[in-house]
Amino acid sequence: MTVKRRKFSIKKFALFIIVLIILVIVGFLGLYKFETGPVSSNTKPITVTVEKGSNYYTIASILKEKKLIKSEFFYKIFLKFHKPTDIDMGTYELNQAMSVAEIVETLGNQDNVKDTSVKLTFREGLNAVQMADIIEEKTGIPASEFLAKISNDDYIKSLMNKYWFITDETLDPQIYYGLEGYLFPDTYILEKDELTLDNILTKILDNTNSKLTPLKSDIENSGYSVHDILTLASLVELEAVTDSDRAKVAGVFYNRLNNKWSLGSDVTTYYAAKKAMTEKLTKSELNDCNGYNTRCTSMRGLPVGPIANASLSAIKAAVNPTDTDCYYFVADSEKKVYFTKNANEHQEIINKLKKEGKWIG
């Protein structure tokens, strides 16, 4: 009798566990359905801007803050189950009557991006004039106003307390545009109703701050000011393409700086003459000794300021150059860079490139 009771009890217990598991699953599914359902019946549009680099997971807090989802936890569980495609950057209109499934579906379709926002994309290596042209094209703000703003001493001084990397060096009267080199190349999204130069520049400079701050101690220990580093990085950006070439180009420039040689960088001559690198330089422009032209034989050291807005790769190369015994480099038409130790070796490379039809000098 005792054995039979024990068997009966085990069966009851097993049944109890099964029923409990079923109830838990049913309860969880019910809760999941509730938590991923609409927050309310309110269909009033709520705009959500998805920035570059964001994904479905990183915007969870934004959706919760705007009361578009009930639970970040269940929202993320939904994502785990459904594995949606990549999210497109831009501004979307959502509402509280949408379920999590509808929100994710809306965010996954580029056609749902609203024209309430403007996207400004600045590629690496653009200078201030080129950025100004993009701003004018995309926003209607005259390029001349942008260039005047970033060259205004009072405006630049007002930024110095907010951004550690902006110093008096940007106020040198020889500099064409004071914030040249400080405008980090990236894609920026702004709402049309916030399209002012102040807002555009704040968004850009905040991004510059986020990129430079992790390098702050390295810059401070480099023996060069942040202005010098950004200046050198702008040359590196325009002289080389790959990370390894950039670090070695920076090493060559440091060798020349340390030995008080002229940097002899063509890209500075084009900037000094305010010409595109597809244009021809005159003899007088090549020999013009101003604050930028490092081809001028009497000029030693860095240009007075950056000549472009460098990528993070070029900035890192300027901070951590490759140790090299080379003093010369030249790039061919396929952007391959050749490094040499002396003038004779350098000329041999040039002659070889001319013979092969790869010379772009």
C-alpha positions in Angstrom: 0.0 0.0 0.0 2.8 2.4 0.8 4.5 1.8 -2.6 1.2 2.4 -4.5 0.7 5.7 -2.6 4.2 6.8 -3.5 3.7 6.0 -7.2 0.4 7.8 -7.1 2.0 10.8 -5.4 4.8 10.9 -8.0 2.2 10.9 -10.8 0.3 13.7 -9.2 3.5 15.7 -8.6 4.6 15.2 -12.2 1.1 16.3 -13.5 1.3 19.3 -11.2 4.6 20.3 -12.7 3.4 19.9 -16.2 0.3 22.0 -15.5 2.4 24.6 -13.8 4.8 24.8 -16.7 1.8 25.1 -19.1 0.4 27.9 -16.9 3.7 29.7 -16.8 4.1 29.5 -20.6 0.5 30.6 -21.2 0.9 33.4 -18.6 4.2 34.5 -20.2 2.7 34.5 -23.7 -0.2 36.5 -22.4 2.1 39.0 -20.7 4.3 39.0 -23.8 1.3 39.8 -26.1 0.2 42.5 -23.7 3.6 44.1 -23.3 4.3 44.2 -27.0 0.9 45.5 -27.8 -0.1 49.2 -28.3 0.5 51.6 -25.4 -2.8 53.2 -26.0 -5.3 54.0 -28.8 -3.8 57.5 -29.3 -2.8 57.9 -33.0 -1.1 61.3 -32.6 2.1 61.2 -34.6 5.3 61.0 -32.6 8.6 61.6 -34.4 11.6 59.4 -33.7 15.0 60.2 -35.3 17.4 57.3 -35.8 21.0 58.5 -35.8 23.9 57.0 -37.7 25.2 53.9 -35.9 21.9 53.3 -34.1 20.1 49.9 -34.2 16.9 48.5 -32.9 18.4 47.7 -29.5 20.0 51.1 -29.0 16.8 53.0 -29.7 14.8 51.0 -27.1 15.3 53.7 -24.5 14.1 56.4 -26.9 11.0 54.4 -27.7 10.3 53.9 -24.0 10.9 57.6 -23.2 8.5 58.7 -25.9 6.0 56.1 -24.5 5.8 54.2 -27.8 6.5 50.8 -26.1 5.5 49.5 -22.7 8.6 47.6 -21.9 12.2 47.7 -23.1 12.6 44.1 -21.9 9.7 42.6 -23.9 10.6 44.9 -26.9 14.1 43.3 -26.9 12.6 39.8 -26.6 10.5 40.6 -29.7 13.7 41.5 -31.5 15.3 38.3 -30.4 12.4 36.2 -31.8 11.9 38.1 -35.1 15.5 39.3 -36.0 14.5 42.4 -38.1 16.7 43.7 -40.9 19.0 46.7 -40.4 17.4 49.9 -39.4 17.6 52.9 -41.7 18.7 56.3 -40.3 16.3 59.2 -40.6 13.1 60.6 -39.0 10.0 58.4 -38.6 6.5 59.0 -37.5 5.1 56.5 -35.0 2.2 56.5 -32.6 1.1 54.9 -29.4 -1.6 52.8 -31.1 1.1 50.8 -32.9 2.3 47.5 -31.6 5.9 46.6 -31.3 5.6 44.6 -34.5 4.2 47.6 -36.3 6.9 49.9 -35.0 9.7 47.5 -36.0 8.1 47.1 -39.4 7.9 50.9 -39.9 11.5 51.5 -38.8 12.7 48.8 -41.2 11.4 50.5 -44.3 13.4 53.4 -45.8 10.2 54.5 -47.6 8.8 55.5 -44.2 11.5 58.1 -43.5 9.8 61.5 -43.3 11.1 64.7 -45.0 10.9 66.5 -41.7 14.7 66.0 -41.4 17.7 66.9 -43.4 20.7 64.6 -43.7 24.1 66.3 -44.1 26.9 63.9 -45.1 30.5 65.1 -45.1 33.1 62.6 -46.2 36.6 62.5 -44.8 39.1 65.1 -46.2 36.6 67.8 -47.1 37.6 71.3 -46.3 35.4 74.0 -44.9 34.5 75.5 -48.4 33.3 72.1 -49.6 31.3 71.5 -46.5 29.7 75.0 -46.9 28.6 74.1 -50.4 26.9 70.9 -49.1 25.2 72.8 -46.4 23.9 75.4 -48.9 22.7 72.6 -51.2 20.9 70.7 -48.5 19.6 73.5 -46.3 19.5 76.6 -48.4 21.8 78.4 -45.8 24.3 80.4 -48.0 27.8 78.9 -48.0 29.2 82.4 -47.3 27.2 82.6 -44.0 28.7 79.2 -42.9 32.2 80.3 -43.7 31.7 83.7 -42.0 30.4 81.9 -38.9 33.3 79.5 -38.5 35.7 82.4 -39.0 34.1 84.7 -36.5 36.5 85.3 -33.5 33.7 86.1 -31.1 31.8 83.0 -32.0 35.0 80.9 -31.7 35.8 82.4 -28.3 32.3 81.5 -27.1 33.1 77.9 -27.8 36.3 77.7 -25.9 34.7 77.1 -22.5 32.5 74.3 -23.9 35.0 72.4 -26.0 38.5 71.7 -24.5 40.0 71.2 -27.9 39.3 74.7 -29.2 42.0 77.2 -28.2 43.5 80.5 -29.1 45.5 78.9 -31.9 42.3 79.0 -34.0 42.3 82.8 -33.8 45.6 83.2 -35.8 44.8 85.9 -38.4 46.6 83.9 -41.1 44.1 81.1 -40.8 41.5 81.2 -43.6 38.6 79.6 -41.6 39.0 79.3 -37.8 37.2 76.0 -37.3 38.8 74.3 -40.3 39.9 70.9 -39.2 37.6 70.9 -36.1 34.4 69.8 -38.0 34.4 66.0 -37.8 33.4 64.4 -41.1 30.3 62.3 -40.6 26.6 62.1 -41.4 24.3 64.4 -39.4 20.5 64.5 -39.2 18.7 67.6 -38.2 15.0 68.4 -38.1 14.0 71.0 -40.6 12.7 73.3 -37.8 16.1 73.3 -36.1 18.2 74.1 -39.2 20.3 77.0 -37.9 24.0 77.4 -38.2 24.3 77.3 -34.4 22.5 73.9 -34.3 24.4 72.5 -37.2 27.7 73.5 -35.7 26.8 72.3 -32.2 25.9 68.9 -33.6 29.2 68.7 -35.5 31.4 69.9 -32.6 29.7 67.6 -30.1 30.6 64.8 -32.4 34.2 66.1 -32.7 34.4 66.2 -28.9 33.2 62.6 -28.7 35.9 61.5 -31.1 38.8 63.5 -29.7 38.1 63.0 -26.0 39.3 59.3 -25.9 42.6 60.6 -27.4 43.0 63.5 -25.1 45.7 62.1 -22.8 47.7 60.8 -25.8 47.5 64.2 -27.5 48.6 65.9 -24.3 51.5 63.6 -24.0 52.6 63.9 -27.6 54.4 67.2 -27.1 52.1 68.9 -29.7 49.0 70.9 -29.2 45.6 69.6 -30.3 45.7 72.2 -33.0 49.0 70.9 -34.3 47.7 67.3 -34.2 44.6 68.3 -36.3 46.8 70.2 -38.7 49.1 67.3 -39.2 46.2 64.9 -39.4 44.7 67.0 -42.2 47.8 66.6 -44.3 47.9 62.8 -43.6 44.3 62.5 -44.6 45.0 63.9 -48.0 48.3 62.2 -48.6 47.4 58.6 -47.9 44.4 56.2 -47.9 45.1 53.1 -45.7 45.7 53.2 -42.0 49.2 51.8 -42.3 50.2 54.3 -45.0 48.8 57.2 -42.9 50.8 56.2 -39.8 54.0 56.0 -41.9 53.3 59.3 -43.7 52.9 60.8 -40.2 56.2 59.3 -39.3 57.9 60.9 -42.3 56.4 64.3 -41.4 57.6 64.0 -37.8 61.1 63.1 -39.1 61.1 66.3 -41.2 59.7 68.4 -38.3 62.3 67.1 -35.9 65.1 67.9 -38.3 63.7 71.3 -39.2 63.1 70.3 -42.8 60.3 71.8 -45.0 57.4 69.4 -45.1 57.1 69.9 -48.8 53.5 68.8 -49.0 51.7 69.6 -52.3 48.3 69.4 -50.6 49.2 72.5 -48.5 50.1 74.4 -51.7 46.7 73.8 -53.2 45.0 74.9 -50.0 47.2 78.0 -49.8 46.2 78.9 -53.3 42.6 78.1 -52.6 42.6 75.7 -55.6 41.2 72.2 -56.1 43.8 69.5 -56.5 42.6 68.9 -60.0 43.7 72.4 -61.1 47.2 73.5 -62.2 49.3 75.5 -59.9 51.3 78.4 -61.2 55.0 79.0 -60.4 54.1 81.9 -58.2 51.6 79.8 -56.3 54.2 77.1 -55.8 56.7 79.6 -54.4 54.3 81.7 -52.4 55.4 81.8 -48.8 52.2 82.2 -46.7 51.0 80.4 -43.5 50.0 77.3 -45.4 52.4 76.5 -48.3 54.9 74.0 -47.0 56.5 73.9 -50.5 58.0 77.3 -49.8 61.7 76.6 -49.1 61.9 79.1 -46.3 58.9 77.6 -44.4 59.7 75.2 -41.6 57.2 73.4 -39.4 53.5 72.8 -39.7 51.0 75.0 -41.6 49.3 77.7 -39.6 46.2 75.4 -39.3 44.4 72.4 -40.7 43.7 72.3 -44.5 40.9 69.7 -44.2 38.7 67.9 -41.8 40.4 64.6 -41.1 39.1 61.2 -40.3 39.6 59.4 -37.0 42.1 57.2 -38.8 44.3 60.2 -39.8 44.0 61.8 -36.4 45.1 58.5 -34.7 48.1 58.3 -37.2 49.1 61.9 -36.2 49.0 60.9 -32.5 50.7 57.5 -33.0 52.9 57.6 -36.0 55.0 54.7 -37.3 58.6 55.0 -36.4 60.5 55.1 -39.7 63.9 56.2 -41.1 62.2 57.5 -44.2 62.1 61.2 -45.1 60.3 61.0 -48.5 57.1 59.5 -49.9 55.1 59.7 -53.1 51.8 58.2 -54.2 51.1 56.8 -57.6 47.9 57.1 -59.7 46.5 54.0 -57.9 47.1 55.6 -54.5 49.9 53.3 -53.6 52.5 55.1 -51.4 56.2 54.6 -51.8 58.5 55.5 -48.9 62.2 56.3 -49.3 65.1 57.4 -47.1 66.8 60.1 -49.3 66.4 62.3 -52.3 68.1 60.0 -54.7 65.8 57.0 -53.9 62.8 59.4 -54.0 63.8 60.5 -57.5 64.3 57.0 -58.7 60.7 56.1 -57.6 59.4 59.2 -59.5 61.3 58.2 -62.6 59.9 54.7 -62.4 56.3 55.9 -62.0 56.7 58.3 -64.9 58.0 55.4 -67.1 55.0 53.2 -66.0 52.5 56.0 -66.6 51.6 56.1 -62.9 53.0 59.5 -62.1 50.4 62.1 -61.0 52.8 65.0 -60.2 
